[in-house]
Amino acid sequence: MPKDPDTTPTAGPRHVAIIMDGNGRWAQARGRPRLFGHHAGARRVREVVEACPRLGIKYLTIFAFSTENWKRTQVEVAGLMSLFRRYITKETKTLKENGIRVRFIGDRVRLDAKLTELMDTLEHETEQNDLVHLTVALNYGGRDEVARATKRLARDVAKGVLRPEDVDEETLPKYLDTRVLPDPDLVIRTSGEARISNFLLWQSAYSEYEFSDTLWPDFTAAELERLCRSYGARERRFGAVPA
């Protein structure tokens, strides 16, 4: 929550977070396997990232794979992991040349060594970029993130680095995966579902939400622009009352 609430309308969101939902249904509606939809969804990411500078979006966070997605079939999970490796390999040069800084959030322990190596390399290759900060949530869950952050905080308390009485709502964010990022202004979920699915639970406490009926592979830069304009027309009060 911002320290100094601003209740005036804003031109547009600086940080947009997207729950990219609907890939499987998009593919099934076309008589194709679910992985076909995931590949189409991956191609859509590029269009959205490229639209960000024009729309004034400095930070874009996308939900690629949740801690709950391991419950899917082995075939789909293996296909997704292969897709992530292929996407990173294919897009690293373009992202670097286009000024996109990439970060990954989530628990990497369960991911295979080749994928984490590619993730580390992409982060390193783009760390000097500043046009758009793209954060990919991979094996990420909001509750899992808070639990991991709490463990790190508890260790610091046990070591005497932090006093229990000094812990407040400003402390925990310093231990979250997103500690170097601002909270999202706008969270978008595609595919017509109206839930947040364990995504950025702490960070989105005062975010604006938009639930789009569009399946992610059909989500365009034009729709992103429309949702950003809608956001700009809202009055954000953060619990305050307009004067």
Beta strands, then each sheet from edge to edge (+ up, - down):
strand 1: 15-19
strand 2: 59-66
strand 3: 100-105
strand 4: 132-140
strand 5: 186-189
strand 6: 208-211
sheet 1: 3+ 4+ 2+ 1+ 5+ 6+
end
